[in-house]
Every structure is written in C-alpha cells, then in structure tokens.
Amino acid sequence: MVDVKLLKLQHFFEVDFKIKKEMLDIAPPSDNLYADVEKYSNSVNDSLIYIFSELKCVTADIFGFESQIMSKITEMENIIKNNFYSCGYDIDKLRLFYKNFVSNMELDFINAVKEECVGYTFGGVSSAKNAKTINEILHFMHSFILNNEQILQSIPLIDKKENDYKYSISLRGVKVPVFEQLLALFPNDLDVGWTDMIAINERKLLMMVRDRGHALTIEITLNLQTARIEYFIPKICNVDMVNNLPGINKVNQDSVGATGIIEIPISDLPNTLFSFISKVPMDSDMIISNIR
C-alpha cells in the first residue's frame, strides 16, 4: 500500500504539471485576427474552474483546510474570476487578463519566496500573501514543498547509509532503479551534511543536501534518454564559485539565492550530479573568499 503522504506529494506534482499545461493552452493569440473569441473565452473559463479546483485540493493536502494558504486561494479565485468575467469577449482585455492574473511572475515575489522557502529554517508562508497570479501561487507551493525538510523526511524510508562525515544519505518514496543507483553510488567522501532523496515516481527525484549553499535543493526529472537537473542554492557563499557551476543563471553579491538547469544523458546522471554537488560552495568557501 502506498503511503498517504507520498500519494499527496505525487498528486501535487501531477497537478503542478497539468496546471502549467493548462496555462500554456489558454495563452491568448498574439495576432488580431482571432475569429472565435467566444470559444476562446469559454475555454479559459473551463480552465479556471479546473485550476482552482485542483489548487484547493492540493492546498488541503499540504497546508490544510483551515490554513492561510487555503484562504489565499479562495481570495484569489474570487478576484481572478471576477476580473475574467469583466473582460467579456474583448480579446484585448482577455490578453491583459492572462498576463495580470495567470502568467505573470514578479521578480520581487520570486525573491521573497527564495528568502522564505529555505530548508532547515523557520520558513513560513507569508510570501504567499503577495501572490497575484496563478503562476505565482503555484511557484510558491512548489518552492515550499521542495525546500521543506519536514515534508520530505515524512516519506517512508527505502534505504540509507552514512557518509565519512557521520551524516546520513537517505532514499525515500518509491523504488526506482535509477534513483536507487544514485544512493548506492553516492560518494561517502563527498563533504555534505544530511542528504534526503525522495523518489516521487519513476521520473522525478527530489533532493535536499545540507551544508552545500546552506541547504541545496535539486529536482531531477527523467525524460526518455535525458535527465534534467534543476537546482536552487539558497545561500551564495562564494559568487565566483557559483557562477562557474554548470547551467547557472549568473548571480552577483546582491542576488537572492541562485538557480540553474543541467540537461544530460541519463547514463551521465551519477557522475554529473555528484560533480555538481561537490562544486556548490560551503560556508568555508565564503571564509576563504573573504580572507583573500
């Protein structure tokens, strides 16, 4: 029998994917020759009903029925639907609606989420109150889950081992050969703290690695023959080292965390992953950098 908490996580990532697809599907046409605005408007209406139904379901699973996030989702649903209804069949208004209430993602909001959703801290949910779009609230939920060690560690354990620094490296979730191999090959001499790996399904693995950028989080997605590694480094201990990481979105001294994406053949996943982790700076790298 599959663990209930794992089922809830699986449901969230299914919903996350489906809502993002819905948002792409209802993107308004870029030209002014769109003939059937009524048909387009009806498809947006159907999508909004579906999206908020799913958002409330996963919110109940992760945050609870009486949570601040559920109140926020309900508030957003009323505001967004009222603004949508006011557009009528005016394609220009519908385009503006899509940008302002569906797809937009403000940099200030992204940075607020980065600052709050960090593993092994007392992070809360206050950044969610400023979400104005479906894209933003979905981004908050994704970041909250991926960077919450209590959620990740609540998933049933498959296996674990101890590294040379006396920290546990654990694998939780469902048994997937590729991800089980990562645990077996994880170098014992790789200088990391507690490391949690959660196999959500046969395609997706979440990781949280302590003591690399404070609490490095990684999301690995397998697609046919390729692996996509998306990462978030909440603490930039050394700007130069971070900017030399593969797939990095370049940062500076004022940046709030760092993100990046690496795409490789699945056969290269273990070596690339462990090499990447070894290059993410630690607190000691910050001290060395300051001395210089």
C-alpha positions as CSV (number, residue, x, y, z in Angstrom):
1,M,0.0,0.0,0.0
2,V,1.4,3.4,-1.0
3,D,1.9,5.8,1.9
4,V,-0.8,8.6,2.1
5,K,1.8,11.4,2.4
6,L,3.6,10.1,-0.6
7,L,0.3,10.0,-2.5
8,K,-0.3,13.6,-1.6
9,L,3.2,14.6,-2.9
10,Q,2.6,12.6,-6.1
11,H,-0.7,14.3,-6.6
12,F,0.8,17.8,-6.2
13,F,3.5,17.2,-8.8
14,E,0.8,15.8,-11.2
15,V,-1.3,18.9,-10.6
16,D,1.7,21.2,-10.9
17,F,2.4,19.7,-14.4
18,K,-1.2,19.8,-15.5
19,I,-1.9,23.4,-14.4
20,K,1.3,24.6,-16.2
21,K,0.0,22.8,-19.3
22,E,-3.5,24.5,-18.9
23,M,-1.8,27.9,-18.6
24,L,0.0,27.3,-21.9
25,D,-3.1,26.0,-23.6
26,I,-5.1,29.2,-22.7
27,A,-2.4,31.7,-23.7
28,P,-4.2,34.2,-25.8
29,P,-3.4,34.5,-29.6
30,S,-0.8,37.1,-30.5
31,D,-2.5,38.3,-33.6
32,N,-5.6,40.4,-34.0
33,L,-7.3,38.0,-36.4
34,Y,-8.7,35.7,-33.8
35,A,-12.2,34.9,-35.1
36,D,-13.9,32.9,-32.3
37,V,-13.3,35.0,-29.2
38,E,-16.4,33.4,-27.5
39,K,-14.9,29.9,-27.9
40,Y,-11.6,31.1,-26.5
41,S,-13.3,32.8,-23.6
42,N,-15.2,29.6,-22.8
43,S,-12.0,27.5,-22.8
44,V,-10.4,30.0,-20.3
45,N,-13.5,29.7,-18.1
46,D,-13.3,25.9,-18.1
47,S,-9.6,26.0,-17.3
48,L,-10.1,28.4,-14.4
49,I,-12.7,26.1,-12.9
50,Y,-10.3,23.2,-13.2
51,I,-7.2,25.0,-12.0
52,F,-8.8,26.3,-8.8
53,S,-10.5,23.0,-8.1
54,E,-7.1,21.3,-8.2
55,L,-5.3,24.2,-6.3
56,K,-7.8,23.8,-3.4
57,C,-7.4,20.1,-3.4
58,V,-3.5,20.1,-3.1
59,T,-3.7,23.0,-0.6
60,A,-5.9,20.9,1.6
61,D,-3.4,18.1,1.3
62,I,-0.3,20.1,2.0
63,F,-1.4,23.1,4.1
64,G,-4.9,22.1,5.5
65,F,-8.5,23.2,5.0
66,E,-8.2,26.0,7.6
67,S,-4.8,27.2,6.5
68,Q,-3.7,30.7,5.4
69,I,-3.0,29.3,2.0
70,M,-6.5,28.0,1.6
71,S,-7.8,31.4,2.5
72,K,-5.4,32.9,-0.1
73,I,-6.5,30.5,-2.8
74,T,-10.2,31.3,-2.1
75,E,-9.5,35.0,-2.2
76,M,-7.5,34.7,-5.5
77,E,-10.3,32.6,-7.1
78,N,-12.8,35.3,-6.4
79,I,-10.6,38.1,-7.7
80,I,-9.4,36.3,-10.7
81,K,-12.8,35.0,-11.8
82,N,-14.4,38.4,-11.3
83,N,-11.7,40.1,-13.4
84,F,-12.1,37.4,-16.1
85,Y,-15.9,37.9,-16.3
86,S,-15.4,41.6,-16.7
87,C,-13.5,41.0,-19.9
88,G,-16.5,39.8,-21.8
89,Y,-15.5,38.8,-25.4
90,D,-12.9,41.6,-25.8
91,I,-9.7,39.9,-26.9
92,D,-7.5,42.8,-25.8
93,K,-8.9,42.7,-22.3
94,L,-8.5,38.9,-22.3
95,R,-4.9,39.3,-23.2
96,L,-4.3,41.7,-20.4
97,F,-6.2,39.4,-18.0
98,Y,-4.0,36.5,-18.9
99,K,-0.8,38.5,-18.2
100,N,-2.0,40.1,-15.0
101,F,-3.8,37.1,-13.4
102,V,-2.4,33.9,-15.0
103,S,1.1,34.0,-16.3
104,N,3.0,37.0,-14.7
105,M,5.7,36.4,-12.2
106,E,7.2,39.5,-10.5
107,L,10.9,39.5,-9.5
108,D,10.1,40.8,-6.1
109,F,7.7,37.9,-5.5
110,I,10.3,35.4,-6.7
111,N,13.0,36.9,-4.4
112,A,10.6,36.9,-1.4
113,V,9.8,33.2,-1.9
114,K,13.6,32.4,-2.2
115,E,14.2,34.2,1.1
116,E,11.4,32.4,2.9
117,C,11.4,28.9,1.4
118,V,14.7,27.6,2.6
119,G,15.4,24.2,4.1
120,Y,16.3,23.9,7.8
121,T,15.0,27.3,8.7
122,F,11.8,28.5,10.3
123,G,10.4,29.5,6.9
124,G,6.7,30.4,6.9
125,V,4.1,31.2,4.3
126,S,4.0,35.0,4.4
127,S,5.4,35.4,0.9
128,A,2.3,33.8,-0.5
129,K,0.1,36.7,0.6
130,N,1.6,38.8,-2.3
131,A,0.8,36.3,-5.0
132,K,-1.4,37.8,-7.7
133,T,-1.3,35.2,-10.4
134,I,-1.9,31.5,-10.8
135,N,1.8,31.2,-11.8
136,E,3.0,32.9,-8.7
137,I,0.9,30.9,-6.2
138,L,1.9,27.7,-7.9
139,H,5.6,28.8,-7.7
140,F,5.2,29.4,-4.0
141,M,3.7,26.0,-3.4
142,H,6.4,24.2,-5.4
143,S,9.1,26.1,-3.6
144,F,7.5,25.5,-0.2
145,I,7.3,21.7,-0.7
146,L,10.8,21.3,-2.3
147,N,12.5,23.2,0.5
148,N,10.6,21.8,3.5
149,E,12.7,19.0,5.1
150,Q,9.8,18.0,7.4
151,I,7.6,17.2,4.3
152,L,10.4,15.4,2.6
153,Q,11.5,13.4,5.6
154,S,7.9,12.3,6.4
155,I,8.0,10.0,3.3
156,P,8.7,6.3,4.1
157,L,12.4,5.3,4.0
158,I,13.6,2.9,1.4
159,D,17.3,2.7,2.4
160,K,20.1,4.9,3.8
161,K,23.8,4.9,4.5
162,E,26.3,7.0,6.5
163,N,29.0,9.0,4.8
164,D,32.5,9.6,6.1
165,Y,31.3,12.7,8.0
166,K,28.8,10.7,10.0
167,Y,25.8,12.2,8.2
168,S,23.0,10.0,6.7
169,I,22.3,9.8,3.0
170,S,18.7,8.5,2.6
171,L,16.4,7.5,-0.2
172,R,12.6,7.7,0.4
173,G,9.5,7.2,-1.7
174,V,9.1,4.6,-4.5
175,K,11.7,2.2,-5.7
176,V,13.2,3.3,-9.0
177,P,16.4,1.6,-10.2
178,V,18.0,4.8,-11.5
179,F,17.4,6.6,-8.2
180,E,18.4,3.5,-6.1
181,Q,21.7,3.5,-8.0
182,L,22.3,7.2,-7.0
183,L,22.1,6.2,-3.3
184,A,24.5,3.2,-3.9
185,L,27.0,5.4,-5.9
186,F,26.7,8.5,-3.7
187,P,30.4,9.0,-2.7
188,N,31.0,8.6,1.0
189,D,33.8,11.1,0.9
190,L,31.7,13.8,-0.6
191,D,31.6,16.6,2.0
192,V,27.9,17.1,2.6
193,G,25.6,17.1,5.7
194,W,22.3,15.3,6.0
195,T,21.1,14.4,2.5
196,D,17.5,13.4,1.6
197,M,16.5,11.9,-1.7
198,I,12.7,11.4,-2.4
199,A,11.6,9.4,-5.4
200,I,8.2,10.8,-6.2
201,N,7.6,8.4,-9.1
202,E,9.6,6.7,-11.8
203,R,10.5,10.0,-13.4
204,K,11.1,12.5,-10.6
205,L,13.5,12.7,-7.7
206,L,13.7,15.5,-5.1
207,M,16.9,16.1,-3.1
208,M,17.9,18.3,-0.2
209,V,21.6,18.5,0.6
210,R,22.7,20.2,3.8
211,D,25.9,22.3,4.1
212,R,26.1,23.0,0.4
213,G,24.8,26.5,-0.1
214,H,23.1,26.0,3.3
215,A,20.5,23.5,2.1
216,L,20.9,22.9,-1.7
217,T,17.7,21.6,-3.3
218,I,17.6,19.6,-6.5
219,E,14.8,18.3,-8.7
220,I,15.7,15.6,-11.2
221,T,13.3,14.7,-14.0
222,L,13.9,11.8,-16.3
223,N,12.7,12.2,-19.9
224,L,13.3,9.2,-22.2
225,Q,17.1,9.2,-22.6
226,T,17.8,12.5,-20.8
227,A,17.9,13.8,-17.2
228,R,17.0,17.4,-16.3
229,I,18.6,18.7,-13.1
230,E,17.0,21.9,-11.7
231,Y,18.6,23.3,-8.6
232,F,18.2,26.1,-6.1
233,I,21.1,27.3,-3.9
234,P,19.6,29.5,-1.1
235,K,22.9,30.9,0.2
236,I,25.6,32.2,-2.1
237,C,28.8,31.5,-0.1
238,N,31.1,32.4,-3.0
239,V,29.9,34.3,-6.0
240,D,32.8,33.2,-8.3
241,M,32.3,29.5,-7.5
242,V,28.5,29.7,-8.0
243,N,28.9,31.5,-11.4
244,N,31.2,28.6,-12.5
245,L,28.5,26.0,-11.9
246,P,27.1,24.3,-15.0
247,G,23.7,25.7,-16.1
248,I,23.8,28.6,-13.7
249,N,21.8,31.7,-14.0
250,K,24.5,34.2,-13.3
251,V,24.5,36.0,-9.9
252,N,26.2,38.8,-8.1
253,Q,26.7,39.9,-4.5
254,D,23.2,41.2,-4.2
255,S,21.4,38.2,-5.7
256,V,18.9,36.3,-3.5
257,G,20.0,32.7,-4.0
258,A,20.9,31.0,-7.3
259,T,19.2,28.7,-9.7
260,G,20.2,26.7,-12.7
261,I,19.4,23.8,-15.0
262,I,21.6,21.0,-16.3
263,E,20.4,18.5,-19.1
264,I,22.4,15.4,-19.7
265,P,22.0,11.8,-20.9
266,I,20.6,9.6,-18.1
267,S,23.8,7.5,-18.3
268,D,25.8,10.5,-17.2
269,L,23.5,11.3,-14.2
270,P,25.5,9.9,-11.3
271,N,28.9,11.5,-12.3
272,T,27.4,14.8,-13.3
273,L,25.2,15.1,-10.2
274,F,28.0,14.3,-7.7
275,S,30.5,16.5,-9.5
276,F,27.9,19.4,-9.4
277,I,27.2,18.9,-5.7
278,S,31.0,18.9,-5.0
279,K,31.3,22.3,-6.6
280,V,28.5,24.1,-4.8
281,P,30.3,26.3,-2.2
282,M,30.1,25.8,1.5
283,D,30.5,28.2,4.4
284,S,34.2,27.5,4.5
285,D,34.4,28.8,0.9
286,M,32.9,32.1,2.0
287,I,35.5,32.4,4.7
288,I,38.4,31.7,2.3
289,S,37.0,34.2,-0.2
290,N,36.8,36.9,2.5
291,I,40.4,36.3,3.6
292,R,41.6,36.8,0.0
